[in-house]
Amino acid sequence: MADGSVERDGSGEAGSGKAESGGSGDPPGVPATPRARARSAALWGLVGGFVFLVLAQGYLLLDGDLPFGYPRLFAIAGTIAVASGGIAYATEHRLHAKRRT
């Protein structure tokens, strides 16, 4: 700043005023670390599982009837979460590579 004061972010730490890419602090175009990819994939897995549960709940609220009970419903949601997390982990680096070019 022009008056010599230091700009601070919400945590009280002095900041550079620049936005971070992906929350990792790496500049854009730098490949994600395996830990960041795993975290992102786990979050996408949770999203996939919860979306399935929301859709199933919406179907039940609209007076639908599922041919199985809640234990199997949660097992299916878990399977979808694992599958969508695995797919996200396997394909994320390909999406970022295409965006960088």
Order of alpha helices (4+ residues) and beta strands (2+ residues): alpha-alpha
